[in-house]
C-alpha cells in the first residue's frame, strides 16, 4: 500500500435557519425557513507516526465536527438571517423579541453563505489540511457547491 496516500474525508451537518431575500422578485423576499444540510470535505495525508493517537487519520472527524459546529452550525441553527441594511427600527424590534438574529453584509443566499462558510472553515483548519469542497443543500432538490479549485483566492 502507498504509505503516503492523499485522502479526502467528508462530514455532514444539519441545521434549521430562516432568512429573507429583500429585493428578490419572488416569494423568497419574505421570511421563510429551510432545513439545511452542509457537507464539508477536507483532504490531506494520513498521520504516519504510530505513536500519535490520530495515527492513520487525515483529520479526526471529531476535530472537523468541532470546527464546523463552532463556526457555522451553532451560530446559524434556529437563527433568523437577514441583510444588515434593513431599517434600524425593524432590526431593533426583531432583537427585542428574538435571541438569534444574524445580520450579514451580503444577501443571505446559499451561494453567498457557502462562500462565507468556506472562509470561516478554512481559517480554522490545521495547516496540513486543505478544504476541498462544500455542499449546502437548501431544499431536497436545490443546493450550492463550493470547490477549492474554483476559488484560489480564499485565504487560509
ZADO-1210 file (C-alpha; in nm, 4 decimals, padded with zeros to 6 digits):
<atoms>
<atom x="00.0000" y="00.0000" z="00.0000" code="UNK" pos="1"/>
<atom x="00.1093" y="00.3565" z="-00.0688" code="UNK" pos="2"/>
<atom x="00.2167" y="00.4842" z="00.2735" code="UNK" pos="3"/>
<atom x="00.1512" y="00.8490" z="00.1822" code="UNK" pos="4"/>
<atom x="-00.1883" y="00.8498" z="00.0070" code="UNK" pos="5"/>
<atom x="-00.3691" y="01.1816" z="-00.0327" code="UNK" pos="6"/>
<atom x="-00.7206" y="01.1272" z="00.1040" code="UNK" pos="7"/>
<atom x="-01.0422" y="01.3292" z="00.1196" code="UNK" pos="8"/>
<atom x="-01.2773" y="01.2905" z="00.4158" code="UNK" pos="9"/>
<atom x="-01.6292" y="01.4313" z="00.4440" code="UNK" pos="10"/>
<atom x="-01.8529" y="01.5184" z="00.7380" code="UNK" pos="11"/>
<atom x="-02.2219" y="01.6094" z="00.7091" code="UNK" pos="12"/>
<atom x="-02.4139" y="01.8586" z="00.9228" code="UNK" pos="13"/>
<atom x="-02.7774" y="01.9675" z="00.9514" code="UNK" pos="14"/>
<atom x="-02.9309" y="02.2875" z="01.0827" code="UNK" pos="15"/>
<atom x="-03.2538" y="02.4860" z="01.0614" code="UNK" pos="16"/>
<atom x="-03.2449" y="02.8501" z="00.9601" code="UNK" pos="17"/>
<atom x="-03.4789" y="03.1266" z="00.8446" code="UNK" pos="18"/>
<atom x="-03.3875" y="03.4098" z="00.6110" code="UNK" pos="19"/>
<atom x="-03.5333" y="03.6631" z="00.3711" code="UNK" pos="20"/>
<atom x="-03.4033" y="03.7928" z="00.0383" code="UNK" pos="21"/>
<atom x="-03.5009" y="04.1604" z="00.0108" code="UNK" pos="22"/>
<atom x="-03.5350" y="04.2797" z="-00.3464" code="UNK" pos="23"/>
<atom x="-03.5939" y="03.9275" z="-00.4785" code="UNK" pos="24"/>
<atom x="-03.8745" y="03.9020" z="-00.7350" code="UNK" pos="25"/>
<atom x="-04.0499" y="03.6043" z="-00.5782" code="UNK" pos="26"/>
<atom x="-04.1801" y="03.4578" z="-00.2541" code="UNK" pos="27"/>
<atom x="-03.8318" y="03.4273" z="-00.1014" code="UNK" pos="28"/>
<atom x="-03.8314" y="03.8009" z="-00.0354" code="UNK" pos="29"/>
<atom x="-04.0453" y="03.7043" z="00.2669" code="UNK" pos="30"/>
<atom x="-03.9095" y="03.5468" z="00.5819" code="UNK" pos="31"/>
<atom x="-03.9047" y="03.1695" z="00.5357" code="UNK" pos="32"/>
<atom x="-03.7024" y="02.8735" z="00.6614" code="UNK" pos="33"/>
<atom x="-03.5066" y="02.5760" z="00.5390" code="UNK" pos="34"/>
<atom x="-03.3660" y="02.2543" z="00.6771" code="UNK" pos="35"/>
<atom x="-03.0075" y="02.2970" z="00.5596" code="UNK" pos="36"/>
<atom x="-02.7576" y="02.0193" z="00.5052" code="UNK" pos="37"/>
<atom x="-02.3897" y="02.1070" z="00.4852" code="UNK" pos="38"/>
<atom x="-02.1265" y="01.8655" z="00.3572" code="UNK" pos="39"/>
<atom x="-01.7632" y="01.9538" z="00.4278" code="UNK" pos="40"/>
<atom x="-01.4768" y="01.7752" z="00.2524" code="UNK" pos="41"/>
<atom x="-01.1156" y="01.8221" z="00.3567" code="UNK" pos="42"/>
<atom x="-00.8020" y="01.6457" z="00.2361" code="UNK" pos="43"/>
<atom x="-00.4533" y="01.5577" z="00.3450" code="UNK" pos="44"/>
<atom x="-00.2225" y="01.2682" z="00.4124" code="UNK" pos="45"/>
<atom x="-00.2904" y="01.0236" z="00.6956" code="UNK" pos="46"/>
<atom x="-00.0684" y="01.0639" z="01.0007" code="UNK" pos="47"/>
<atom x="00.2122" y="00.8060" z="00.9814" code="UNK" pos="48"/>
<atom x="00.3517" y="00.8456" z="01.3323" code="UNK" pos="49"/>
<atom x="00.2465" y="00.5243" z="01.5102" code="UNK" pos="50"/>
<atom x="00.2774" y="00.6970" z="01.8498" code="UNK" pos="51"/>
<atom x="00.0241" y="00.9651" z="01.7530" code="UNK" pos="52"/>
<atom x="-00.3274" y="00.8853" z="01.8817" code="UNK" pos="53"/>
<atom x="-00.4562" y="01.0027" z="01.5410" code="UNK" pos="54"/>
<atom x="-00.2320" y="00.7544" z="01.3560" code="UNK" pos="55"/>
<atom x="-00.3837" y="00.6626" z="01.0196" code="UNK" pos="56"/>
<atom x="-00.6219" y="00.9612" z="01.0135" code="UNK" pos="57"/>
<atom x="-00.6140" y="01.2593" z="00.7801" code="UNK" pos="58"/>
<atom x="-00.8018" y="01.4518" z="01.0483" code="UNK" pos="59"/>
<atom x="-01.0111" y="01.3316" z="01.3385" code="UNK" pos="60"/>
<atom x="-01.3780" y="01.3606" z="01.2365" code="UNK" pos="61"/>
<atom x="-01.4433" y="01.4951" z="01.5870" code="UNK" pos="62"/>
<atom x="-01.1983" y="01.7821" z="01.5294" code="UNK" pos="63"/>
<atom x="-01.3638" y="01.8682" z="01.1975" code="UNK" pos="64"/>
<atom x="-01.7043" y="01.8495" z="01.3655" code="UNK" pos="65"/>
<atom x="-01.5929" y="02.0930" z="01.6369" code="UNK" pos="66"/>
<atom x="-01.4667" y="02.3471" z="01.3806" code="UNK" pos="67"/>
<atom x="-01.7844" y="02.3380" z="01.1698" code="UNK" pos="68"/>
<atom x="-02.0153" y="02.3416" z="01.4711" code="UNK" pos="69"/>
<atom x="-01.8278" y="02.6342" z="01.6322" code="UNK" pos="70"/>
<atom x="-01.8038" y="02.8403" z="01.3131" code="UNK" pos="71"/>
<atom x="-02.1337" y="02.7577" z="01.1394" code="UNK" pos="72"/>
<atom x="-02.3902" y="02.5214" z="01.2890" code="UNK" pos="73"/>
<atom x="-02.4076" y="02.6509" z="01.6473" code="UNK" pos="74"/>
<atom x="-02.4354" y="03.0099" z="01.5201" code="UNK" pos="75"/>
<atom x="-02.6799" y="02.9643" z="01.2333" code="UNK" pos="76"/>
<atom x="-02.9039" y="02.6878" z="01.3694" code="UNK" pos="77"/>
<atom x="-03.2515" y="02.8217" z="01.4541" code="UNK" pos="78"/>
<atom x="-03.1453" y="03.1749" z="01.3644" code="UNK" pos="79"/>
<atom x="-03.3082" y="03.4392" z="01.1510" code="UNK" pos="80"/>
<atom x="-03.0505" y="03.5598" z="00.8996" code="UNK" pos="81"/>
<atom x="-03.1011" y="03.8991" z="00.7363" code="UNK" pos="82"/>
<atom x="-02.9054" y="04.1548" z="00.5422" code="UNK" pos="83"/>
<atom x="-02.7722" y="04.4262" z="00.7708" code="UNK" pos="84"/>
<atom x="-02.9234" y="04.7071" z="00.5631" code="UNK" pos="85"/>
<atom x="-03.2790" y="04.6536" z="00.6919" code="UNK" pos="86"/>
<atom x="-03.4156" y="04.9568" z="00.8744" code="UNK" pos="87"/>
<atom x="-03.2668" y="05.0015" z="01.2225" code="UNK" pos="88"/>
<atom x="-03.6191" y="05.0192" z="01.3693" code="UNK" pos="89"/>
<atom x="-03.7096" y="04.6781" z="01.2278" code="UNK" pos="90"/>
<atom x="-03.3823" y="04.5241" z="01.3472" code="UNK" pos="91"/>
<atom x="-03.4403" y="04.6706" z="01.6945" code="UNK" pos="92"/>
<atom x="-03.7939" y="04.5256" z="01.7116" code="UNK" pos="93"/>
<atom x="-03.6740" y="04.1843" z="01.5982" code="UNK" pos="94"/>
<atom x="-03.3911" y="04.1840" z="01.8524" code="UNK" pos="95"/>
<atom x="-03.6391" y="04.2774" z="02.1284" code="UNK" pos="96"/>
<atom x="-03.8391" y="03.9645" z="02.0500" code="UNK" pos="97"/>
<atom x="-03.5871" y="03.7083" z="01.9262" code="UNK" pos="98"/>
<atom x="-03.2490" y="03.5896" z="02.0542" code="UNK" pos="99"/>
<atom x="-03.0949" y="03.4539" z="01.7389" code="UNK" pos="100"/>
<atom x="-03.0725" y="03.7232" z="01.4723" code="UNK" pos="101"/>
<atom x="-02.7699" y="03.7254" z="01.2427" code="UNK" pos="102"/>
<atom x="-02.7074" y="04.0332" z="01.0292" code="UNK" pos="103"/>
<atom x="-02.4873" y="03.9886" z="00.7236" code="UNK" pos="104"/>
<atom x="-02.3368" y="04.2421" z="00.4872" code="UNK" pos="105"/>
<atom x="-02.4456" y="04.0242" z="00.1921" code="UNK" pos="106"/>
<atom x="-02.7701" y="03.8765" z="00.0578" code="UNK" pos="107"/>
<atom x="-02.8181" y="03.5501" z="00.2557" code="UNK" pos="108"/>
<atom x="-02.8439" y="03.3216" z="-00.0454" code="UNK" pos="109"/>
<atom x="-02.6984" y="02.9717" z="-00.0412" code="UNK" pos="110"/>
<atom x="-02.4356" y="03.0918" z="-00.2871" code="UNK" pos="111"/>
<atom x="-02.3031" y="03.3719" z="-00.0680" code="UNK" pos="112"/>
<atom x="-02.3417" y="03.1753" z="00.2541" code="UNK" pos="113"/>
<atom x="-02.1407" y="02.8792" z="00.1233" code="UNK" pos="114"/>
<atom x="-01.8576" y="03.1146" z="00.0208" code="UNK" pos="115"/>
<atom x="-01.8656" y="03.2723" z="00.3683" code="UNK" pos="116"/>
<atom x="-01.8700" y="02.9281" z="00.5313" code="UNK" pos="117"/>
<atom x="-01.5661" y="02.8235" z="00.3248" code="UNK" pos="118"/>
<atom x="-01.3689" y="03.1223" z="00.4538" code="UNK" pos="119"/>
<atom x="-01.4707" y="03.0541" z="00.8144" code="UNK" pos="120"/>
<atom x="-01.3858" y="02.6835" z="00.7998" code="UNK" pos="121"/>
<atom x="-01.0649" y="02.7225" z="00.6041" code="UNK" pos="122"/>
<atom x="-00.9311" y="02.9709" z="00.8569" code="UNK" pos="123"/>
<atom x="-00.9643" y="02.7146" z="01.1394" code="UNK" pos="124"/>
<atom x="-00.8184" y="02.4044" z="00.9738" code="UNK" pos="125"/>
<atom x="-00.4728" y="02.2752" z="01.0689" code="UNK" pos="126"/>
<atom x="-00.2052" y="02.3881" z="00.8194" code="UNK" pos="127"/>
<atom x="-00.1601" y="02.0418" z="00.6667" code="UNK" pos="128"/>
<atom x="-00.5346" y="02.0060" z="00.5906" code="UNK" pos="129"/>
<atom x="-00.6946" y="02.1554" z="00.2797" code="UNK" pos="130"/>
<atom x="-01.0601" y="02.2471" z="00.2412" code="UNK" pos="131"/>
<atom x="-01.1666" y="02.0878" z="-00.0872" code="UNK" pos="132"/>
<atom x="-01.5433" y="02.1014" z="-00.1149" code="UNK" pos="133"/>
<atom x="-01.8626" y="02.2264" z="00.0468" code="UNK" pos="134"/>
<atom x="-02.2197" y="02.1496" z="-00.0472" code="UNK" pos="135"/>
<atom x="-02.5044" y="02.3463" z="00.1103" code="UNK" pos="136"/>
<atom x="-02.8433" y="02.1881" z="00.0479" code="UNK" pos="137"/>
<atom x="-03.1301" y="02.4327" z="00.0949" code="UNK" pos="138"/>
<atom x="-03.4134" y="02.2033" z="-00.0135" code="UNK" pos="139"/>
<atom x="-03.4387" y="01.8415" z="-00.1227" code="UNK" pos="140"/>
<atom x="-03.3772" y="01.9476" z="-00.4825" code="UNK" pos="141"/>
<atom x="-03.1679" y="02.2666" z="-00.4511" code="UNK" pos="142"/>
<atom x="-02.8108" y="02.3161" z="-00.3368" code="UNK" pos="143"/>
<atom x="-02.4957" y="02.5223" z="-00.3876" code="UNK" pos="144"/>
<atom x="-02.1454" y="02.3788" z="-00.4233" code="UNK" pos="145"/>
<atom x="-01.8049" y="02.5307" z="-00.3468" code="UNK" pos="146"/>
<atom x="-01.4868" y="02.3755" z="-00.4897" code="UNK" pos="147"/>
<atom x="-01.1371" y="02.4785" z="-00.3805" code="UNK" pos="148"/>
<atom x="-01.0028" y="02.4670" z="-00.7368" code="UNK" pos="149"/>
<atom x="-01.2652" y="02.7226" z="-00.8432" code="UNK" pos="150"/>
<atom x="-01.1733" y="02.9575" z="-00.5566" code="UNK" pos="151"/>
<atom x="-00.7962" y="03.0027" z="-00.5378" code="UNK" pos="152"/>
<atom x="-00.8414" y="03.3436" z="-00.3738" code="UNK" pos="153"/>
<atom x="-00.9875" y="03.2026" z="-00.0497" code="UNK" pos="154"/>
<atom x="-00.7360" y="03.2834" z="00.2213" code="UNK" pos="155"/>
<atom x="-00.6350" y="03.0228" z="00.4760" code="UNK" pos="156"/>
</atoms>
